[in-house]
Amino acid sequence: MKDFSWKYFALTGDVESYLLYKEVERFRDSIDTVAVGLGDDEEELPLEGVE
């Protein structure tokens, strides 16, 4: 969806497709940090005892 909205924006200059692109990007970034349990100021630590 992100690639499509960017390509559509690049071809047409449609502002709504650019806003969709930015919304998808923001949503993806928030899922990445929530999925691993990281906040803005936390550091990912290596797992111990995992083989």
mmCIF file as gemmi writes it, N, C-alpha and C atoms, coordinates in Angstrom:
data_model
loop_
_atom_site.group_PDB
_atom_site.id
_atom_site.type_symbol
_atom_site.label_atom_id
_atom_site.label_alt_id
_atom_site.label_comp_id
_atom_site.label_asym_id
_atom_site.label_entity_id
_atom_site.label_seq_id
_atom_site.pdbx_PDB_ins_code
_atom_site.Cartn_x
_atom_site.Cartn_y
_atom_site.Cartn_z
_atom_site.occupancy
_atom_site.B_iso_or_equiv
_atom_site.pdbx_formal_charge
_atom_site.auth_seq_id
_atom_site.auth_asym_id
_atom_site.pdbx_PDB_model_num
ATOM 1 N N . MET Axp A 1 ? 0.828 -1.185 0 1 0 ? 1 A 1
ATOM 2 C CA . MET Axp A 1 ? 0 0 0 1 0 ? 1 A 1
ATOM 3 C C . MET Axp A 1 ? 0.877 1.254 0 1 0 ? 1 A 1
ATOM 4 N N . LYS Axp A 2 ? 1.991 1.195 0.744 1 0 ? 2 A 1
ATOM 5 C CA . LYS Axp A 2 ? 2.887 2.343 0.813 1 0 ? 2 A 1
ATOM 6 C C . LYS Axp A 2 ? 3.489 2.644 -0.564 1 0 ? 2 A 1
ATOM 7 N N . ASP Axp A 3 ? 3.974 1.624 -1.241 1 0 ? 3 A 1
ATOM 8 C CA . ASP Axp A 3 ? 4.578 1.823 -2.564 1 0 ? 3 A 1
ATOM 9 C C . ASP Axp A 3 ? 3.55 2.33 -3.565 1 0 ? 3 A 1
ATOM 10 N N . PHE Axp A 4 ? 2.349 1.768 -3.518 1 0 ? 4 A 1
ATOM 11 C CA . PHE Axp A 4 ? 1.306 2.193 -4.444 1 0 ? 4 A 1
ATOM 12 C C . PHE Axp A 4 ? 0.957 3.67 -4.245 1 0 ? 4 A 1
ATOM 13 N N . SER Axp A 5 ? 0.761 4.067 -2.983 1 0 ? 5 A 1
ATOM 14 C CA . SER Axp A 5 ? 0.367 5.449 -2.735 1 0 ? 5 A 1
ATOM 15 C C . SER Axp A 5 ? 1.48 6.417 -3.143 1 0 ? 5 A 1
ATOM 16 N N . TRP Axp A 6 ? 2.748 6.028 -2.955 1 0 ? 6 A 1
ATOM 17 C CA . TRP Axp A 6 ? 3.843 6.899 -3.367 1 0 ? 6 A 1
ATOM 18 C C . TRP Axp A 6 ? 3.902 7.011 -4.896 1 0 ? 6 A 1
ATOM 19 N N . LYS Axp A 7 ? 3.786 5.881 -5.584 1 0 ? 7 A 1
ATOM 20 C CA . LYS Axp A 7 ? 3.831 5.9 -7.045 1 0 ? 7 A 1
ATOM 21 C C . LYS Axp A 7 ? 2.667 6.71 -7.616 1 0 ? 7 A 1
ATOM 22 N N . TYR Axp A 8 ? 1.497 6.553 -7.031 1 0 ? 8 A 1
ATOM 23 C CA . TYR Axp A 8 ? 0.328 7.305 -7.486 1 0 ? 8 A 1
ATOM 24 C C . TYR Axp A 8 ? 0.547 8.803 -7.276 1 0 ? 8 A 1
ATOM 25 N N . PHE Axp A 9 ? 1.1 9.159 -6.107 1 0 ? 9 A 1
ATOM 26 C CA . PHE Axp A 9 ? 1.399 10.563 -5.84 1 0 ? 9 A 1
ATOM 27 C C . PHE Axp A 9 ? 2.424 11.106 -6.832 1 0 ? 9 A 1
ATOM 28 N N . ALA Axp A 10 ? 3.473 10.313 -7.104 1 0 ? 10 A 1
ATOM 29 C CA . ALA Axp A 10 ? 4.522 10.755 -8.016 1 0 ? 10 A 1
ATOM 30 C C . ALA Axp A 10 ? 3.974 10.989 -9.427 1 0 ? 10 A 1
ATOM 31 N N . LEU Axp A 11 ? 3.026 10.162 -9.831 1 0 ? 11 A 1
ATOM 32 C CA . LEU Axp A 11 ? 2.465 10.301 -11.177 1 0 ? 11 A 1
ATOM 33 C C . LEU Axp A 11 ? 1.427 11.415 -11.282 1 0 ? 11 A 1
ATOM 34 N N . THR Axp A 12 ? 0.622 11.586 -10.238 1 0 ? 12 A 1
ATOM 35 C CA . THR Axp A 12 ? -0.51 12.504 -10.328 1 0 ? 12 A 1
ATOM 36 C C . THR Axp A 12 ? -0.339 13.79 -9.533 1 0 ? 12 A 1
ATOM 37 N N . GLY Axp A 13 ? 0.487 13.766 -8.485 1 0 ? 13 A 1
ATOM 38 C CA . GLY Axp A 13 ? 0.613 14.927 -7.612 1 0 ? 13 A 1
ATOM 39 C C . GLY Axp A 13 ? -0.563 15.072 -6.66 1 0 ? 13 A 1
ATOM 40 N N . ASP Axp A 14 ? -1.345 14.008 -6.516 1 0 ? 14 A 1
ATOM 41 C CA . ASP Axp A 14 ? -2.523 14.023 -5.65 1 0 ? 14 A 1
ATOM 42 C C . ASP Axp A 14 ? -2.099 14.086 -4.183 1 0 ? 14 A 1
ATOM 43 N N . VAL Axp A 15 ? -2.511 15.133 -3.494 1 0 ? 15 A 1
ATOM 44 C CA . VAL Axp A 15 ? -2.109 15.352 -2.1 1 0 ? 15 A 1
ATOM 45 C C . VAL Axp A 15 ? -2.654 14.261 -1.186 1 0 ? 15 A 1
ATOM 46 N N . GLU Axp A 16 ? -3.86 13.796 -1.43 1 0 ? 16 A 1
ATOM 47 C CA . GLU Axp A 16 ? -4.439 12.754 -0.575 1 0 ? 16 A 1
ATOM 48 C C . GLU Axp A 16 ? -3.64 11.456 -0.634 1 0 ? 16 A 1
ATOM 49 N N . SER Axp A 17 ? -3.078 11.126 -1.781 1 0 ? 17 A 1
ATOM 50 C CA . SER Axp A 17 ? -2.261 9.914 -1.867 1 0 ? 17 A 1
ATOM 51 C C . SER Axp A 17 ? -0.963 10.097 -1.078 1 0 ? 17 A 1
ATOM 52 N N . TYR Axp A 18 ? -0.425 11.319 -1.051 1 0 ? 18 A 1
ATOM 53 C CA . TYR Axp A 18 ? 0.759 11.586 -0.242 1 0 ? 18 A 1
ATOM 54 C C . TYR Axp A 18 ? 0.429 11.462 1.249 1 0 ? 18 A 1
ATOM 55 N N . LEU Axp A 19 ? -0.708 11.977 1.653 1 0 ? 19 A 1
ATOM 56 C CA . LEU Axp A 19 ? -1.118 11.863 3.051 1 0 ? 19 A 1
ATOM 57 C C . LEU Axp A 19 ? -1.329 10.405 3.444 1 0 ? 19 A 1
ATOM 58 N N . LEU Axp A 20 ? -1.868 9.61 2.532 1 0 ? 20 A 1
ATOM 59 C CA . LEU Axp A 20 ? -2.018 8.181 2.788 1 0 ? 20 A 1
ATOM 60 C C . LEU Axp A 20 ? -0.65 7.526 2.949 1 0 ? 20 A 1
ATOM 61 N N . TYR Axp A 21 ? 0.282 7.88 2.099 1 0 ? 21 A 1
ATOM 62 C CA . TYR Axp A 21 ? 1.646 7.361 2.183 1 0 ? 21 A 1
ATOM 63 C C . TYR Axp A 21 ? 2.255 7.658 3.559 1 0 ? 21 A 1
ATOM 64 N N . LYS Axp A 22 ? 2.128 8.899 4.014 1 0 ? 22 A 1
ATOM 65 C CA . LYS Axp A 22 ? 2.685 9.283 5.308 1 0 ? 22 A 1
ATOM 66 C C . LYS Axp A 22 ? 1.982 8.567 6.461 1 0 ? 22 A 1
ATOM 67 N N . GLU Axp A 23 ? 0.671 8.378 6.356 1 0 ? 23 A 1
ATOM 68 C CA . GLU Axp A 23 ? -0.08 7.681 7.406 1 0 ? 23 A 1
ATOM 69 C C . GLU Axp A 23 ? 0.357 6.216 7.504 1 0 ? 23 A 1
ATOM 70 N N . VAL Axp A 24 ? 0.52 5.566 6.378 1 0 ? 24 A 1
ATOM 71 C CA . VAL Axp A 24 ? 0.97 4.167 6.366 1 0 ? 24 A 1
ATOM 72 C C . VAL Axp A 24 ? 2.375 4.079 6.953 1 0 ? 24 A 1
ATOM 73 N N . GLU Axp A 25 ? 3.243 5.012 6.609 1 0 ? 25 A 1
ATOM 74 C CA . GLU Axp A 25 ? 4.602 5.038 7.139 1 0 ? 25 A 1
ATOM 75 C C . GLU Axp A 25 ? 4.596 5.225 8.657 1 0 ? 25 A 1
ATOM 76 N N . ARG Axp A 26 ? 3.78 6.134 9.137 1 0 ? 26 A 1
ATOM 77 C CA . ARG Axp A 26 ? 3.699 6.378 10.581 1 0 ? 26 A 1
ATOM 78 C C . ARG Axp A 26 ? 3.131 5.171 11.316 1 0 ? 26 A 1
ATOM 79 N N . PHE Axp A 27 ? 2.117 4.549 10.744 1 0 ? 27 A 1
ATOM 80 C CA . PHE Axp A 27 ? 1.509 3.358 11.342 1 0 ? 27 A 1
ATOM 81 C C . PHE Axp A 27 ? 2.518 2.218 11.394 1 0 ? 27 A 1
ATOM 82 N N . ARG Axp A 28 ? 3.28 2.026 10.32 1 0 ? 28 A 1
ATOM 83 C CA . ARG Axp A 28 ? 4.276 0.962 10.272 1 0 ? 28 A 1
ATOM 84 C C . ARG Axp A 28 ? 5.354 1.188 11.315 1 0 ? 28 A 1
ATOM 85 N N . ASP Axp A 29 ? 5.809 2.408 11.459 1 0 ? 29 A 1
ATOM 86 C CA . ASP Axp A 29 ? 6.834 2.722 12.458 1 0 ? 29 A 1
ATOM 87 C C . ASP Axp A 29 ? 6.338 2.475 13.872 1 0 ? 29 A 1
ATOM 88 N N . SER Axp A 30 ? 5.082 2.792 14.16 1 0 ? 30 A 1
ATOM 89 C CA . SER Axp A 30 ? 4.546 2.58 15.498 1 0 ? 30 A 1
ATOM 90 C C . SER Axp A 30 ? 4.394 1.095 15.792 1 0 ? 30 A 1
ATOM 91 N N . ILE Axp A 31 ? 4.058 0.298 14.795 1 0 ? 31 A 1
ATOM 92 C CA . ILE Axp A 31 ? 3.936 -1.145 14.999 1 0 ? 31 A 1
ATOM 93 C C . ILE Axp A 31 ? 5.304 -1.759 15.247 1 0 ? 31 A 1
ATOM 94 N N . ASP Axp A 32 ? 6.34 -1.314 14.561 1 0 ? 32 A 1
ATOM 95 C CA . ASP Axp A 32 ? 7.675 -1.853 14.739 1 0 ? 32 A 1
ATOM 96 C C . ASP Axp A 32 ? 8.15 -1.708 16.176 1 0 ? 32 A 1
ATOM 97 N N . THR Axp A 33 ? 7.944 -0.552 16.786 1 0 ? 33 A 1
ATOM 98 C CA . THR Axp A 33 ? 8.414 -0.353 18.149 1 0 ? 33 A 1
ATOM 99 C C . THR Axp A 33 ? 7.501 -1.029 19.162 1 0 ? 33 A 1
ATOM 100 N N . VAL Axp A 34 ? 6.218 -1.078 18.902 1 0 ? 34 A 1
ATOM 101 C CA . VAL Axp A 34 ? 5.291 -1.728 19.822 1 0 ? 34 A 1
ATOM 102 C C . VAL Axp A 34 ? 5.486 -3.243 19.78 1 0 ? 34 A 1
ATOM 103 N N . ALA Axp A 35 ? 5.731 -3.8 18.614 1 0 ? 35 A 1
ATOM 104 C CA . ALA Axp A 35 ? 5.872 -5.249 18.464 1 0 ? 35 A 1
ATOM 105 C C . ALA Axp A 35 ? 7.056 -5.793 19.241 1 0 ? 35 A 1
ATOM 106 N N . VAL Axp A 36 ? 8.133 -5.039 19.333 1 0 ? 36 A 1
ATOM 107 C CA . VAL Axp A 36 ? 9.301 -5.505 20.069 1 0 ? 36 A 1
ATOM 108 C C . VAL Axp A 36 ? 9.33 -4.96 21.488 1 0 ? 36 A 1
ATOM 109 N N . GLY Axp A 37 ? 8.331 -4.175 21.862 1 0 ? 37 A 1
ATOM 110 C CA . GLY Axp A 37 ? 8.23 -3.672 23.225 1 0 ? 37 A 1
ATOM 111 C C . GLY Axp A 37 ? 9.187 -2.539 23.53 1 0 ? 37 A 1
ATOM 112 N N . LEU Axp A 38 ? 9.555 -1.771 22.52 1 0 ? 38 A 1
ATOM 113 C CA . LEU Axp A 38 ? 10.487 -0.674 22.733 1 0 ? 38 A 1
ATOM 114 C C . LEU Axp A 38 ? 9.764 0.651 22.719 1 0 ? 38 A 1
ATOM 115 N N . GLY Axp A 39 ? 10.187 1.53 23.578 1 0 ? 39 A 1
ATOM 116 C CA . GLY Axp A 39 ? 9.717 2.901 23.542 1 0 ? 39 A 1
ATOM 117 C C . GLY Axp A 39 ? 10.743 3.754 22.821 1 0 ? 39 A 1
ATOM 118 N N . ASP Axp A 40 ? 10.574 5.05 22.866 1 0 ? 40 A 1
ATOM 119 C CA . ASP Axp A 40 ? 11.513 5.94 22.185 1 0 ? 40 A 1
ATOM 120 C C . ASP Axp A 40 ? 12.893 5.958 22.84 1 0 ? 40 A 1
ATOM 121 N N . ASP Axp A 41 ? 12.942 5.78 24.157 1 0 ? 41 A 1
ATOM 122 C CA . ASP Axp A 41 ? 14.213 5.914 24.852 1 0 ? 41 A 1
ATOM 123 C C . ASP Axp A 41 ? 14.777 4.583 25.346 1 0 ? 41 A 1
ATOM 124 N N . GLU Axp A 42 ? 14.2 3.48 24.942 1 0 ? 42 A 1
ATOM 125 C CA . GLU Axp A 42 ? 14.665 2.169 25.384 1 0 ? 42 A 1
ATOM 126 C C . GLU Axp A 42 ? 15.586 1.56 24.339 1 0 ? 42 A 1
ATOM 127 N N . GLU Axp A 43 ? 16.456 0.686 24.782 1 0 ? 43 A 1
ATOM 128 C CA . GLU Axp A 43 ? 17.41 0.031 23.897 1 0 ? 43 A 1
ATOM 129 C C . GLU Axp A 43 ? 17.101 -1.457 23.851 1 0 ? 43 A 1
ATOM 130 N N . GLU Axp A 44 ? 17.186 -2.04 22.674 1 0 ? 44 A 1
ATOM 131 C CA . GLU Axp A 44 ? 16.942 -3.472 22.537 1 0 ? 44 A 1
ATOM 132 C C . GLU Axp A 44 ? 18.149 -4.227 23.077 1 0 ? 44 A 1
ATOM 133 N N . LEU Axp A 45 ? 17.9 -5.185 23.967 1 0 ? 45 A 1
ATOM 134 C CA . LEU Axp A 45 ? 18.958 -5.974 24.558 1 0 ? 45 A 1
ATOM 135 C C . LEU Axp A 45 ? 18.939 -7.385 23.97 1 0 ? 45 A 1
ATOM 136 N N . PRO Axp A 46 ? 20.095 -8.026 23.866 1 0 ? 46 A 1
ATOM 137 C CA . PRO Axp A 46 ? 20.118 -9.394 23.333 1 0 ? 46 A 1
ATOM 138 C C . PRO Axp A 46 ? 19.46 -10.357 24.313 1 0 ? 46 A 1
ATOM 139 N N . LEU Axp A 47 ? 18.822 -11.381 23.755 1 0 ? 47 A 1
ATOM 140 C CA . LEU Axp A 47 ? 18.181 -12.402 24.579 1 0 ? 47 A 1
ATOM 141 C C . LEU Axp A 47 ? 19.244 -13.333 25.157 1 0 ? 47 A 1
ATOM 142 N N . GLU Axp A 48 ? 19.075 -13.689 26.408 1 0 ? 48 A 1
ATOM 143 C CA . GLU Axp A 48 ? 20.025 -14.596 27.055 1 0 ? 48 A 1
ATOM 144 C C . GLU Axp A 48 ? 19.397 -15.972 27.133 1 0 ? 48 A 1
ATOM 145 N N . GLY Axp A 49 ? 20.204 -17.005 26.916 1 0 ? 49 A 1
ATOM 146 C CA . GLY Axp A 49 ? 19.723 -18.369 27.037 1 0 ? 49 A 1
ATOM 147 C C . GLY Axp A 49 ? 18.906 -18.874 25.872 1 0 ? 49 A 1
ATOM 148 N N . VAL Axp A 50 ? 18.848 -18.147 24.802 1 0 ? 50 A 1
ATOM 149 C CA . VAL Axp A 50 ? 18.103 -18.574 23.616 1 0 ? 50 A 1
ATOM 150 C C . VAL Axp A 50 ? 19.089 -19.208 22.665 1 0 ? 50 A 1
ATOM 151 N N . GLU Axp A 51 ? 18.806 -20.44 22.281 1 0 ? 51 A 1
ATOM 152 C CA . GLU Axp A 51 ? 19.71 -21.155 21.386 1 0 ? 51 A 1
ATOM 153 C C . GLU Axp A 51 ? 19.14 -21.265 20.016 1 0 ? 51 A 1
